[in-house]
Amino acid sequence: MFDRDKWQEIYSTLSKNKMRTFLTAFGVFWGIFMLIFMLGSGNGLQNGVQNGFKDFATNSMFTWTQRTSMPYKGFKQGRGFNYHNEDIKAIKDNVPEADIVAPRNQLGNYGGNNNVNYGLKTGSFSIYGDYPEIFKIQSYTITEGRKMNQLDQQERRKIAVIGSRAKEVLFGADVSPLGKNIEINGVFFQVVGVFKSNQSSDRGEEDASTIFVPFSTFQNAFNYGNVVGWFAITSKPNIPVSVVEDKVLALLKERHSVHPDDRQAIGHFNLQKEFDKMNGLFMGIELLIWIVGTGTLFAGVIGVSNIMLIIIKERTQEIGIRRAIGAPPSDIMKQIMMESIVLTTIAGYAGLVLGVGLLELISGAMAGSGDSSSMFMNPEVDLKVALQALGILIVSGALAGLIPAFRALKIKPIDALRSE
């Protein structure tokens, strides 16, 4: 391994035809470069998508009412209905797998904004009536004051927790809104907290323009009676949320006289199912990347093997002379395999370094731009994966040298000496 003459011979052999050596090495270089870059890009896409889920309880489901599509128990098709406060207790009592049951109302229905006043300033924001548990399902960071609590809900306190944009519009960035009263549809609420969204892009902007008030206060202040707009429900640890979803939907259909087979009457969304779909998709993408990248890599290794066969043919006389003066077959075999390993290792290491360097450059540029809204973030390759790829390449380089080495051993000294 540390024989200087052997290394000089390897260098001399590979440098005889520099263009041929370069093109052969480039095939290996490009194979591992593409493998590393594609793996990093796939991870960047996965990180971006998962970032959109990070502040939600992924073991959660949501349900709301729609119009029926089937007649049932004397009710006609196309009937509209609402959830009620009694459904909250019914779900808690009859679905033991459910952990958090958080009812929600929105002023002006889904997607609607309402004018909110503070003195002479007015802004349009989304107004939600929620239980305090909503902060366990959707994660927000409190920057001033506090969240809602159970006493706010029980005593129907007229308090509000406002988003960061609502604060800027109504009070200004440098003024504390705590203790001040805002007017929503003619009803005054005292601001007790300010939050910022942990989401990015459009979702983050929407959250920043949100105002939370206690659910009980919302129903009383805006004449909603006992109507519940929709539910956010999580499952207990180690219980699939699909189990909770099936039981909740069956229970609500029974309570509101909806046909058990009516799939349109109740809208629902299973966040865990969507999250699992995403994970499955990225597993498929990663498998495809390994197939394509490894195929490209082995194409380069096959190129190395072919070039080594050509080199063996060119060195027929040299090999014959070495065999004639007593060189053992193992020495010739080791020499040829070393040449193959050196070529693939140097080219592969260069591809590995350039691939990782390019990913770091892209990641640094994205971090420097301050753009947190991208669906592509932190492209990276695990060090263990990178070293495994390099190890596979080195082993492949050794295998690529086997066939030329065995071909060299078949050369008879007398025939080699006669060759031109």
N, C-alpha and C positions, 0 to 999 in steps of 0.2 A: 504493500500500500504506500510506503514512504520511500520507495526506490526512485531516486531522482532520474535515473536513465529511463525508467518506464514512463514517467510523466513527460519527459522530453520527447519520447517516441510518440506518445499520444498527441502532444501539441504538433509535432512535425506531420503526423498523419492527417490530422484535421485541418491543418493550415495549408496543405498542398493545393487544395482547390477551395479557395475561400468562398467563392460564390455558391458553390454546391453545398458547403457546410452551412453557410448562412441561411440558404433557402430551406434546408432540412431542419435547422434549429428553429426557424421562424414558424414552421408548421406546429412544432411542439409548443413554442412560446404562445402562439395564437390560441391553441387549444385550451391551455390552462388559464390564459388571460380571459377568454370568453366564459369559461366555467365560473371563475371567481366573480367576474363582473355581473353575470346573469344571476348568480346566487345572491350577491349583494343587492342588486336591483329588485329581486323578488322579495328580499327581506325589507327593503325600503317601502315597497308597496304594501306589504303586510303590516308593517309598523304604522303606516299612515291610516290604513283602514281600521286597525285595532285601536288607534288613538281616538277614533270616533265612538268607540264603545267603552272607553276606559272609565268614564265617570257615570256609567249606568250600571245598575245591578243586572248582570246578564241572566240571572235566574228569575226574570220577571216577565209578566204578561200584562196586557192591557185589554180592556173590553169596554164597548160602548153600544148603545142601542141604534138600530136602523128600522126600516119598515119590514113587516113580515111579507113573505112570498107565498105562504100557504095558509088557507083557512084552518081554524082549530078551535074547538069548544065553543062554537057559535060566533066566533070572531071572523070577520071577513079578511081576505087577502089585502095587503097594503096598509095594515093598521100600524100606526105609530105608538110608541109607549116610552116610558122613562123608568130608569132605576130609582129606588127610593132609599131613604136612610135605613129602613128595616132590612134591606139587603146586606148592609154592612155586618150586622149581627148574625144574619143567616149564614153568610159565608164563613165567618169565624167559628160558628157552632157546628157547621156541617162539613167543612173541608179542613180537617186537622192538618193536612199537609201544607196549608197556606201559612206563611210566616207573617209578612206585613200586608195589611189590607188598607190601601189608601184611596179613599174616594176623592174625586176632584170635580170642580165646576169651573167654567170659564165664562166671563162676562161677554156677551155677544156671540157665544158659541165658538167653535174651533176656528182659529185663524183670525178672529175678530179683535180689533184694537179699540180702545176707548180713550177719550180725552180725560186727562188728569191735570188738575190745576194746583198751583201753589202761588198765591199772590197774583201777580200779573203774568206769570209764566204758565204756558200750557204745552203738554206733550201727549202724544198718542202711544199708549202702551197696552200690553196684554195683561189682563187682570185675572188671577187664579185664586180660587178658594180651595185650600188644601189642609190636610192633616199635617202635623209636624213630621210624621213619618216619611213624607215625600222627600225630605232631605237625606234619607237613607237609600232611596231608590235612585235619585238623581243627585250627583255630588256638586255642591257649590262651595265656594270659599267666602266666608264672612269676612269682610274687610273693615266694617265698622258695626258696633252694636252687637246684636244677637239674632239668633233664629227665633222662629215661633216655638212655643212650648205647649204642653198639655193644658196649663191654666188658661192660656189665651183661647184655646178651643172650648174648654168647659165654661168659661165665664163670658164667652162671646165678646172678647175685647176687640175694640176697633183699632187694631194696630196693623202695620204693614212693614214688610221687608222688601226693599226695592233693589232693582238691578243697577249696575254701575252707570249705564247710559241714562236711565231715568234720573239718577242723582245729578249727572252733569247737566241735563236739559232743565230740570226744575230748580236746582240749587247752585249749580256751578261746581267745578272740580275741586275748589279749595274751601268750600263751605260745608260744614257738617250738617246733615239733615236730621240728626237724631233729636227726638223730642218735638219736631215740627210737624204740623198737620197738613196733609194733602187732601184735596177734594176729588172724589171719584163718583160721578153720577149724582152729585148733590149730597153725598155722605162723606164726612170727614174721618180720616184715619191718621193716627199718630205713627210716624216713622220710628221704628225701634232697631232697624238693622239695614245694612247695605251689603250686597253680595256681588261677587264677580263670577262670570261663567268660566268653567274649566274646559269648555268646548271650543272648537275653532270654526272658522268659516261662517256660513249663514246661521248655523245652529247657535254659535256663540253670540252673534249679534242679536238673535231672537231672544236668547236668555237674558242678555244685558238690558233688554227693553221690557222686562217682566216685573210685575209687582205681585207679591204673595200676601194674602190676608187669611185669617183663620177660616176654615170651612164653615163652621157654625155661624160665624159673623157674616160671611158672604150670603148664606141662605136667608138670613134675617134681614140684612141691609138691602138686598136687591130683590126681595120678594120671590125667592126661588122655592119657598115652602120646604118640602122634604125631598126635592128632586136632586138626584145625583147624575152628573153628566157622564162620567166614566170612572172606571176603577183601574188602579195600578196595584198589582198583587205579586208578591214574591213567594217562592217556595222555600221550605225549610232546607237546611244543609243536607246534601246527598240525596235529595229528592228531585227528579226531573220536573221542570216547570210544566211540561206537557201533561203530567198527572194532575196537577192543580188546575190547569186550563180545562181539561175535559170535565172535571167535577164541577168547577165553577159555572161553566156554560150550561151543563145539564141542570144544575140547581136554578140558575136564573131563568132558563126556559120554562121550567116547571112553575116557578113563582109568578111568572108573567104570562102564563097561558100561551106559550109559543110552541108550535109543533116541534117534537124532538128532531125531526129531519130537516127543519127549516134552517138552511145555512146562511141565509141572507139577513135574517131578523137581528142577529147579534154580530157586530163587528168585533174582531179580536186580533191581537198581534202578539206573537211569541218571540221575545227578544233572544232567548236562548237558542231557539231553532235557527234564527237568522245568523246568530254568532257561530253556531256549529256548521252551518252552510259555508260561511266565510272560511272557517278553519279547514274544512274539507277541500274547498277550492284552492287554498294556498298549499295544501299538501300535494294536490295534483300538479300545481304549477312548479313546485319544488322538484317533484319526480320528473316532470318534463324537462326541467333545466338540467338535471343530472344526466338524463338520457342524451339530450342534445350535446351538452358540454363534454360528457365522457366520450361520445362518438367522435366529436371533433378532436379530442385529445388523442384517442387511439389512432385516428387517421394520421396524426403527426408522428406517433410512435411507429406505425407501419412504414412511414416514409423513412424513419431512421434505420429500420431493419433493411429496407431495400438499398439504401445508400451503403450500409455496411457490407452487403453482398457485393456491391460494385467495388468497394474498396478491397475486399478479399480477393476478387478477381485480379485487380491491379497489382496486388502484392503476392501473387502466386509464387514467383521465384523466391522472394524474400522468405516466405513461409517454408518453402522446400529446403532452402539452405539451412534455416534454423532447425528443421527436423533432421537434416542430414548430419549436422554437427552435434546432435544429441539433445536438443531442446525437448523437454517432456511435453506431451499434448496438453497437460493442465496449464502450463505457462502460456501457451498460445491462446488457449481458450479464455484464460483470465484477461490477457491483454486485449482481446477483441471485445469482451464484455465490458471491460473498463472504459474503452473508447466510447461504447454505446451509452453507458451510464453517465459519463462525464458530459457528453453532448446533450442528453435529455435533461440532466440535472441543472446545468447552467441555463439552458433555454427555459426550462420550467420555472426556475427560481426568478428569472427576469420577468416572466409573465405573471407570476404570483405577486411580485413586488409592485409592478406597474398596475395590476388590477386593483390591489388593495389601496395603492396610492391614489388612483383615480376616484375610487369610492370615497376616500377621506376628503379629497378635494371637493367633490360634489356635496358631501355632508357639511363641510365647513362653509361652502358658499351659501347653502340654504340656511344654515344657522346665522351667518352674518347678515343675510337679507332680512332677518326678523320675521319671515313669513311662516306662521304657525298654522296656516289654513290648508296647507297642501295635503293631498292624499298620498304623497310620497315623502317619507321622512326617515332620517337616520339610516341610509343604505349602509349595510355592514355585513361582514362575514365573520363568523365565529373563528377564533384562532385555531381551535381544535379541528374544525372542518378544513381550514386552509392547509394545516400541516398534514392532515389525512390525504388531501388531494396531492400534495407534493410527494408524500410517501408512496401513493399509488403510482405516481409518475416515475419515481425512481425504480420501483419494482418493474414497471412496464418497460423501462429502459433496459433493465437487465434481461428481461424476457426477449426484448427486441434483438439483443445481441446473441441469444442462444442459437438461433438458426444459422446466422453467419459463422458462429464459432464451430458448430458441428460440421458445416460445409468446409471450413478450413481444415478440420481434422481428417477429412476424407481425402485430402490432397496427398498423393504419394510423392515422396521426395524426388524420385527419379523422373516422374512426369513433370513435377514443378520445375526442375532444373532444365528440362528441355523446352519449356514454354517460353515464348517471346513476350 
